[in-house]
Amino acid sequence: MTNLKILDKDNAIAVFTSDGMEKTLRKIEKEVLSFVPDISSAKGRKEIASLAFKVAKSKTALDSAGKTLTTDWKAKAKLVDQARKEARDFLAALKDKVRQPLTEWEADEHRKSEQAKIKAELEAAHSDAISMNDLFNREAAIAEKERLAAEKEAEQLHNLEVARIATEKIEHERLIKEQAAEQAKLQAERDAQASIDKAKRFEAEAMASAEKFKREAMETEANRLKSIEDARVAQEQAVFEAQEKVRIDFEQSEKKRLEIAEEEDRKAEIKASNLQHQKDVNNKVLKIFADAGLDSDIAKSIIRIVLKSKSNLITVNY
């Protein structure tokens, strides 16, 4: 499998009608998956990348052929567009599937390299810490190195992912430029040198676009870190304000509670004083009745009757 040639002028219509696309895609899949990847050697990894690139070119070829057909075959444009989308989605997924071993190998190699660096740093830190008398300081130093190493690894993995996405975007842009160059070459066969010059200009633009994308990615990362710091400062300020509000509310609530308690105590003292005054007056009335010769129980009954009565004829003044 070298070129993944899937259509020409004679069979282009058949590929995009009936079940032709399904058969074509399955044929490509069969040829691609029959390839046994060798991730252990540079040559094997290069072959994986080359195969993924050829799948991408097949996607571009099918899409381009579909566009050409829709120009001459307006009545079946909807069917062709549907087949084009199926080809794009299928081959894009297939490209990722073919390249997956290389992508995983790259990530694993990076992880192994970082782990080796971290291990060396930790061993050096441990050797330095042996001479320290304070166990707490030694463990704290090692823990801090581990934390920084973990943060560094996470950041590098993030940067690796950003670089991978950037590479795929550059590859996609390069494929688009290549397709444009090929179309320009077909349209300008009488002027080959002009087509070559145009292709060089496209290549220069692609490199400039890649450099711009890299620069913008670095600026975006810097802005992201600044946003995180701004959010942290805002969160600390919000926590401080919330704590201050809770403290003020507590002080006001405590002040109100003390005022209410003092008012209740004052009312209780007044009530107790009134009850004692009423008791003293009642005892004086009882003494008056007793001095007049009335029985004590009868005198108490008279006082209760007077107090319950709403009449103003007989009253007890407190």
MARRO-718697 format. One line per 10 residues: number of its first residue (from 1); their letters; for each residue x negated, y negated, z negated of C-alpha. Coordinates in steps of 0.25 Angstrom, whole numbers, plus 5000, padded with zeros to 4 digits. Layout:
<markes>
NUM> a> X Y Z ~ ...
</markes>
This chain:
<markes>
1> mtnlkildkd> 5000 5000 5000 ~ 4993 4987 5005 ~ 5003 4977 5011 ~ 5016 4982 5006 ~ 5022 4979 5020 ~ 5037 4980 5018 ~ 5043 4973 5031 ~ 5041 4968 5045 ~ 5049 4961 5055 ~ 5056 4974 5059
11> naiavftsdg> 5061 4979 5046 ~ 5063 4966 5038 ~ 5078 4966 5040 ~ 5079 4980 5036 ~ 5071 4977 5023 ~ 5081 4966 5019 ~ 5094 4973 5022 ~ 5101 4986 5017 ~ 5092 4993 5007 ~ 5079 4989 5015
21> mektlrkiek> 5074 4980 5003 ~ 5077 4991 4993 ~ 5068 5001 5001 ~ 5057 4990 5004 ~ 5056 4986 4989 ~ 5056 5001 4985 ~ 5045 5004 4995 ~ 5037 4992 4990 ~ 5039 4997 4976 ~ 5035 5011 4979
31> evlsfvpdis> 5022 5006 4986 ~ 5019 4997 4975 ~ 5021 5006 4963 ~ 5013 5017 4970 ~ 5001 5009 4967 ~ 4994 5014 4955 ~ 4988 5002 4947 ~ 4974 5002 4941 ~ 4973 4991 4931 ~ 4959 4996 4926
41> sakgrkeias> 4951 4990 4937 ~ 4950 4976 4944 ~ 4953 4983 4957 ~ 4966 4989 4952 ~ 4971 4977 4946 ~ 4968 4969 4959 ~ 4976 4980 4966 ~ 4988 4978 4956 ~ 4988 4963 4959 ~ 4987 4965 4974
51> lafkvakskt> 4999 4974 4974 ~ 5007 4965 4966 ~ 5003 4954 4976 ~ 5007 4963 4987 ~ 5021 4965 4981 ~ 5022 4950 4979 ~ 5019 4949 4994 ~ 5029 4959 4998 ~ 5040 4951 4990 ~ 5035 4938 4998
61> aldsagktlt> 5036 4946 5011 ~ 5050 4952 5008 ~ 5055 4938 5004 ~ 5049 4931 5016 ~ 5055 4942 5025 ~ 5068 4940 5019 ~ 5067 4925 5021 ~ 5064 4927 5036 ~ 5076 4936 5038 ~ 5086 4926 5031
71> tdwkakaklv> 5082 4916 5042 ~ 5086 4925 5054 ~ 5097 4933 5046 ~ 5106 4923 5039 ~ 5117 4933 5038 ~ 5110 4942 5029 ~ 5103 4931 5021 ~ 5109 4935 5008 ~ 5105 4950 5009 ~ 5091 4946 5012
81> dqarkeardf> 5090 4936 5001 ~ 5095 4947 4991 ~ 5084 4956 4996 ~ 5073 4945 4995 ~ 5077 4943 4981 ~ 5077 4958 4978 ~ 5063 4959 4984 ~ 5057 4947 4977 ~ 5063 4952 4963 ~ 5059 4966 4965
91> laalkdkvrq> 5045 4963 4971 ~ 5042 4953 4960 ~ 5045 4963 4949 ~ 5037 4973 4957 ~ 5025 4964 4958 ~ 5026 4962 4943 ~ 5027 4977 4940 ~ 5015 4980 4949 ~ 5007 4969 4943 ~ 5011 4973 4928
101> plteweadeh> 4999 4983 4926 ~ 4989 4972 4929 ~ 4997 4961 4921 ~ 4997 4970 4909 ~ 4982 4974 4911 ~ 4979 4959 4911 ~ 4987 4956 4899 ~ 4981 4969 4892 ~ 4966 4965 4896 ~ 4969 4951 4891
111> rkseqakika> 4974 4956 4878 ~ 4963 4966 4876 ~ 4953 4954 4878 ~ 4960 4945 4868 ~ 4960 4957 4858 ~ 4945 4959 4859 ~ 4943 4944 4857 ~ 4952 4944 4845 ~ 4946 4956 4839 ~ 4932 4950 4841
121> eleaahsdai> 4936 4937 4834 ~ 4943 4945 4823 ~ 4931 4953 4820 ~ 4922 4941 4820 ~ 4931 4934 4811 ~ 4932 4947 4802 ~ 4916 4947 4801 ~ 4916 4933 4797 ~ 4926 4935 4787 ~ 4919 4946 4779
131> smndlfnrea> 4910 4936 4773 ~ 4921 4928 4767 ~ 4925 4930 4752 ~ 4939 4926 4753 ~ 4948 4937 4759 ~ 4959 4928 4762 ~ 4951 4919 4770 ~ 4946 4930 4778 ~ 4959 4936 4781 ~ 4965 4922 4785
141> aiaekerlaa> 4954 4920 4795 ~ 4956 4933 4802 ~ 4971 4931 4802 ~ 4969 4917 4808 ~ 4960 4923 4819 ~ 4970 4933 4822 ~ 4981 4923 4823 ~ 4973 4914 4832 ~ 4969 4926 4841 ~ 4984 4930 4842
151> ekeaeqlhnl> 4988 4916 4846 ~ 4976 4916 4856 ~ 4981 4929 4862 ~ 4995 4925 4863 ~ 4991 4912 4870 ~ 4982 4919 4879 ~ 4992 4929 4883 ~ 5002 4918 4885 ~ 4991 4911 4894 ~ 4989 4924 4902
161> evariateki> 5004 4925 4904 ~ 5004 4911 4909 ~ 4992 4914 4918 ~ 4999 4926 4924 ~ 5012 4918 4927 ~ 5004 4908 4933 ~ 4996 4918 4942 ~ 5009 4924 4946 ~ 5015 4910 4950 ~ 5002 4907 4958
171> eherlikeqa> 5003 4921 4965 ~ 5018 4918 4968 ~ 5014 4904 4973 ~ 5002 4910 4981 ~ 5012 4920 4988 ~ 5021 4909 4991 ~ 5010 4901 4998 ~ 5005 4914 5005 ~ 5019 4916 5011 ~ 5020 4901 5015
181> aeqaklqaer> 5006 4903 5021 ~ 5010 4915 5029 ~ 5023 4909 5034 ~ 5015 4896 5038 ~ 5005 4906 5045 ~ 5016 4912 5053 ~ 5022 4899 5057 ~ 5008 4893 5061 ~ 5001 4905 5068 ~ 4996 4895 5079
191> daqasidkak> 4989 4887 5068 ~ 4981 4898 5059 ~ 4971 4888 5054 ~ 4982 4878 5049 ~ 4989 4890 5042 ~ 4976 4894 5035 ~ 4974 4879 5030 ~ 4989 4879 5025 ~ 4986 4892 5017 ~ 4974 4886 5011
201> rfeaeamasa> 4982 4874 5007 ~ 4993 4883 5001 ~ 4982 4890 4993 ~ 4976 4877 4988 ~ 4990 4873 4984 ~ 4992 4886 4977 ~ 4979 4884 4969 ~ 4983 4870 4965 ~ 4997 4875 4961 ~ 4990 4886 4952
211> ekfkreamet> 4981 4876 4946 ~ 4993 4867 4943 ~ 5001 4878 4937 ~ 4989 4882 4928 ~ 4988 4867 4923 ~ 5003 4866 4921 ~ 5003 4879 4913 ~ 4992 4874 4904 ~ 5000 4861 4902 ~ 5012 4869 4899
221> eanrlksied> 5005 4877 4888 ~ 4999 4864 4882 ~ 5013 4858 4882 ~ 5019 4871 4876 ~ 5008 4870 4864 ~ 5012 4856 4862 ~ 5027 4859 4861 ~ 5024 4870 4851 ~ 5016 4860 4842 ~ 5027 4849 4844
231> arvaqeqavf> 5037 4860 4840 ~ 5029 4864 4827 ~ 5027 4849 4823 ~ 5042 4847 4825 ~ 5046 4860 4817 ~ 5037 4855 4805 ~ 5043 4842 4805 ~ 5057 4848 4805 ~ 5054 4857 4794 ~ 5048 4845 4786
241> eaqekvridf> 5061 4837 4788 ~ 5070 4849 4785 ~ 5062 4851 4772 ~ 5063 4836 4768 ~ 5078 4836 4771 ~ 5080 4848 4762 ~ 5072 4842 4751 ~ 5080 4829 4751 ~ 5093 4836 4752 ~ 5089 4845 4740
251> eqsekkrlei> 5085 4832 4732 ~ 5098 4825 4735 ~ 5106 4838 4732 ~ 5099 4839 4719 ~ 5101 4825 4715 ~ 5116 4826 4718 ~ 5117 4839 4710 ~ 5110 4832 4698 ~ 5120 4820 4699 ~ 5132 4830 4700
261> aeeedrkaei> 5126 4837 4688 ~ 5125 4824 4680 ~ 5139 4820 4683 ~ 5144 4834 4679 ~ 5137 4833 4666 ~ 5142 4818 4664 ~ 5156 4823 4666 ~ 5154 4835 4657 ~ 5149 4826 4646 ~ 5161 4817 4648
271> kasnlqhqkd> 5171 4828 4648 ~ 5165 4834 4635 ~ 5165 4821 4629 ~ 5180 4819 4632 ~ 5183 4833 4627 ~ 5176 4830 4614 ~ 5183 4817 4613 ~ 5197 4823 4615 ~ 5193 4834 4605 ~ 5190 4823 4594
281> vnnkvlkifa> 5203 4816 4597 ~ 5211 4828 4596 ~ 5204 4832 4583 ~ 5207 4818 4577 ~ 5222 4820 4582 ~ 5222 4834 4575 ~ 5217 4828 4562 ~ 5228 4817 4563 ~ 5238 4828 4564 ~ 5232 4836 4553
291> dagldsdiak> 5231 4824 4544 ~ 5246 4823 4547 ~ 5248 4837 4542 ~ 5250 4844 4555 ~ 5245 4858 4558 ~ 5233 4859 4566 ~ 5239 4868 4577 ~ 5251 4859 4578 ~ 5242 4847 4579 ~ 5234 4853 4591
301> siirivlksk> 5247 4857 4598 ~ 5252 4842 4597 ~ 5239 4837 4603 ~ 5240 4847 4615 ~ 5254 4843 4617 ~ 5251 4828 4617 ~ 5239 4830 4626 ~ 5247 4838 4636 ~ 5259 4829 4636 ~ 5260 4818 4647
311> snlitvny> 5268 4809 4638 ~ 5262 4796 4633 ~ 5270 4796 4619 ~ 5260 4804 4612 ~ 5245 4804 4617 ~ 5231 4807 4611 ~ 5221 4796 4615 ~ 5207 4801 4617
</markes>
